[in-house]
Structures are given as C-alpha cells and as structure tokens.
Amino acid sequence: MKSKYHRVLLKLSGELFGNEKENLDINFLNRISKEIAYCSRDLGTQIAIVVGGGNIVRGKTIEKLGFDRISADYMGMLATAINSMALQNALEKEGVETRIVTAIEIRAIGEPFIRRKVLKHLDNNRIVIFACGTGNPLFTTDTAAALRAGEIKADILLKGTKVDGVYDKDPKMYSDAKKFDYLDLKTMLNLELEVMDQTAIALCRENKIPILVFDVTKEGNLTKALIGEKIGTFVEV
C-alpha cells in the first residue's frame, strides 16, 4: 500500500483522548499511536497533528461557570499541551520520533513554532505535534489546524472525530439525518454545518486545502483515509 498524500495535518479532538471514567483513555492513545506510526513508517506519509483539550478543559464550557473567556481559553490551550505529551509518549513507544511544537512558550516540553524547523522535522520523518492552538484566545483548535495546515503546505486536513462524516443535522438526535459523501468548502461554509468553525473553513478555502471528516475511533480508518479509500466525507476546495 502507498499513501495518496505526501504530507497531512491530522486534527484530533480532545474528546477522543478521554472516556467516561478517565481524562486520558490509554487504550485509545495506544491504538491510534500504532496506526499513526504505521502510516508514517510504512506508508511514508509526513504527519503533523493538532490536538484539542476538551477532555480536560473546554474554554467555552468553563466560561459558562463564570470564568473570564480569555482565561478560560488559555486554560484550554494548556490542556492541549497535556494531551500532546500523552500522545508523544504513546508514539515514541511505537518507535517513531516526535517533536512537540507549542504556540505558547513552554521550554520544558516543546519547541516554539519556527516554520523552517517544523518542515525539517517532517522531511526527517518525525511526527510533529502542535500544542496550545494558535497561542491566542478566541480561536479554536480547528482554526489552529487549518492555520498549521496552510503553513506546512499540507495536502489535506484530516479531521478525526467520533462521527463517520458530515451530516445535514445531528445524527445522534435525528434518525433522518443525511450524510454527505462529498461537499465543497463554499457549500459547507454557506450551510453553517457544525463540523468546523467558520474561520477554519474559510482558511482552508483560501489556502485550497481539502478536508476529510471521518471516524478515527474505528481501527484502520486512518490508513484507509491515507490510501484513498472511500471513507467519511470529503470536502473539496
């Protein structure tokens, strides 16, 4: 098998990292790390990853509890650093080199974002994990994923979720929800589908980066996405 893509940006939502009992789901971390390592080593794909932090702290949620929005967002950014360290540990157990790159300076755990250095890591087959979102409050990690995808010139943004694609309405609430196999970014923007925020979609559209939304919790789906099998919802430029 050979990857269809040379370089990808994989977005992993924070909710994937935890479960009902624990903030960190070790089983998920070990499974996804095995698959990421396989895709990097055996398929030859250059992989950068943006992680969310919603399993630990979700800025919008704690803002409703009375926290200042800016403080809440910074707390959420620090939560992504914890998930990045957990993912790095699991990946390195699989024998692949990784680098954490932080948008907020945290010298003890990662490097600051320097584009040329990040590209060199990717060219040397290291997996780069982007932590702390964009480094700015009021922006989501989806926007960070779209921003980093543009900066590293990724061929595609892979949004790994718990849902098997994009629907016209919430499939958990509506049995008649319709799944899209294909969309374009303009339509996705106009329909205001709650898959990614509008800023992230606009960034992808401007930089001509397609998006694939798929269920990353199912074993083998990441590999299928990279080799070009029909899976999830493909959002064209």
C-alpha positions in Angstrom: 0.0 0.0 0.0 1.1 3.6 -0.7 -0.2 6.8 0.7 -2.1 9.1 -1.6 -0.7 12.1 0.3 2.8 13.3 0.9 2.1 15.5 3.9 -1.1 15.7 6.0 -2.4 17.6 9.0 -4.4 15.3 11.4 -6.7 17.1 13.8 -7.6 15.0 16.8 -10.4 16.4 19.0 -9.8 16.5 22.8 -12.9 14.4 23.5 -11.1 11.4 21.8 -8.4 11.4 24.4 -10.8 10.8 27.4 -13.6 8.5 28.3 -16.4 8.4 30.8 -14.1 7.2 33.6 -10.8 9.0 32.9 -9.5 12.2 31.4 -6.9 10.1 29.4 -8.0 7.0 27.6 -4.9 4.9 27.4 -6.5 2.3 25.1 -7.3 5.0 22.5 -3.8 6.5 22.8 -2.1 3.2 22.3 -4.3 2.2 19.4 -4.2 5.5 17.5 -0.4 5.7 18.0 0.1 2.3 16.5 -1.8 3.4 13.4 -0.1 6.8 13.1 3.3 5.1 13.5 2.4 2.6 10.7 1.2 5.4 8.4 4.4 7.4 9.0 6.8 4.5 8.8 5.2 2.1 6.3 3.1 4.4 4.1 5.8 7.1 4.1 3.4 9.9 5.0 4.7 13.1 6.6 2.3 13.6 9.6 1.6 16.7 11.7 -1.0 16.6 14.4 -3.1 19.3 16.1 -4.8 18.1 19.3 -7.7 19.5 21.2 -8.0 19.7 25.0 -11.7 19.3 25.6 -11.3 16.1 27.7 -9.6 18.1 30.3 -10.7 21.7 30.0 -13.1 23.2 27.4 -12.9 27.0 27.3 -16.5 27.6 26.3 -17.8 25.3 29.0 -15.9 26.8 31.9 -16.7 30.3 30.7 -20.3 29.5 31.4 -19.3 28.8 35.0 -18.2 32.4 35.5 -14.6 32.3 34.2 -13.3 35.1 32.1 -13.3 34.0 28.5 -9.7 34.9 27.9 -8.5 33.0 31.0 -10.7 30.0 30.0 -9.2 29.8 26.6 -5.7 29.9 27.9 -6.6 27.1 30.3 -7.9 25.1 27.3 -4.6 25.7 25.5 -2.6 24.3 28.4 -4.9 21.2 28.3 -3.8 20.6 24.7 -0.2 20.5 26.0 -1.1 17.7 28.4 -2.7 15.7 25.5 0.3 16.4 23.3 2.7 14.9 25.9 0.4 11.8 26.3 0.3 11.3 22.6 4.1 11.8 22.2 4.7 9.2 24.9 2.5 6.7 23.2 4.0 7.4 19.7 7.6 7.0 21.0 6.7 3.6 22.5 6.0 2.7 18.8 9.5 3.7 17.8 8.8 6.9 15.9 10.5 10.2 16.6 8.2 13.1 17.6 8.5 16.7 18.4 6.0 18.8 20.3 5.8 22.4 19.0 3.9 24.8 21.2 2.3 28.1 20.3 2.8 29.2 23.9 6.4 29.0 25.0 6.8 26.0 27.4 10.5 25.2 27.0 10.4 22.1 29.2 8.1 20.2 27.0 8.3 21.6 23.4 9.8 23.9 20.9 8.4 27.2 19.7 6.9 27.3 16.3 9.6 28.0 13.7 8.2 27.1 10.3 11.5 26.1 8.7 12.4 23.9 11.7 9.0 22.2 11.6 9.4 21.4 7.8 12.8 19.9 8.5 11.3 17.7 11.2 8.7 16.5 8.8 11.3 15.9 6.0 13.3 13.8 8.5 10.2 11.6 9.1 9.5 13.0 12.6 5.9 13.4 13.6 5.2 16.9 14.7 2.5 17.5 17.4 1.2 21.1 17.5 0.1 22.1 21.0 -1.6 25.2 22.5 -3.8 26.0 19.5 -2.8 29.2 17.8 -1.4 30.7 21.0 -4.2 33.2 21.0 -7.6 33.2 22.9 -10.8 33.4 20.9 -9.6 30.9 18.3 -10.5 27.2 18.3 -8.1 24.2 17.7 -9.9 23.7 14.4 -8.7 27.1 13.4 -5.2 26.2 14.6 -5.4 23.0 12.5 -6.4 25.0 9.4 -3.6 27.6 10.1 -0.9 25.0 10.6 -2.1 23.0 7.5 -1.6 26.1 5.4 1.8 26.9 7.0 3.3 23.5 6.3 1.5 23.2 2.9 -0.3 20.0 3.9 -2.0 18.2 1.0 -5.2 17.7 3.1 -6.6 18.3 6.6 -7.8 15.1 8.2 -10.4 15.8 10.9 -10.7 12.7 13.1 -13.9 12.6 15.1 -16.3 10.1 16.7 -18.7 10.6 13.8 -18.4 8.9 10.3 -18.7 12.1 8.3 -20.7 15.3 7.8 -24.5 15.3 8.2 -27.1 17.9 7.5 -28.1 17.7 11.2 -27.0 15.9 14.3 -27.3 12.1 13.6 -27.4 11.4 17.3 -30.6 13.5 17.6 -32.3 12.9 14.3 -32.7 9.5 12.7 -33.4 11.0 9.3 -30.1 12.9 9.3 -28.5 12.8 5.8 -24.8 12.1 5.4 -22.8 13.9 2.7 -20.2 11.8 0.9 -18.9 14.9 -0.9 -19.1 18.6 -0.2 -17.3 21.7 -1.3 -15.9 24.2 1.1 -18.2 27.0 -0.1 -21.3 24.9 0.5 -20.0 23.8 3.9 -19.5 27.5 4.8 -22.9 28.6 3.5 -24.8 25.8 5.2 -23.0 26.6 8.5 -22.6 22.9 9.3 -21.3 22.5 12.8 -18.3 20.3 11.9 -15.6 23.0 12.0 -15.9 26.7 12.8 -16.3 29.2 10.1 -12.8 30.7 10.5 -11.2 27.3 10.0 -13.3 26.5 6.9 -12.5 29.9 5.4 -8.8 29.4 6.0 -8.9 26.0 4.2 -10.8 27.5 1.3 -8.4 30.4 1.0 -5.4 28.1 1.0 -7.0 25.4 -1.2 -6.7 22.7 1.4 -9.4 19.9 1.2 -10.8 18.4 4.3 -11.7 14.8 5.1 -14.0 14.3 8.1 -14.0 10.7 9.3 -14.4 8.4 12.3 -10.9 8.0 13.7 -12.1 5.7 16.6 -12.5 2.8 14.2 -9.3 0.8 13.7 -7.9 1.1 10.2 -9.8 4.2 9.2 -6.7 6.5 9.3 -4.9 4.1 7.0 -7.9 3.9 4.7 -8.1 7.7 4.6 -4.5 8.0 3.5 -4.5 5.4 0.8 -7.6 7.0 -0.7 -10.4 4.6 0.1 -13.9 6.0 0.2 -14.5 6.9 3.8 -16.2 9.7 5.7 -17.0 13.0 4.0 -14.6 14.5 1.5 -14.8 18.3 1.4 -13.4 19.6 -1.8 -11.7 23.0 -2.4 
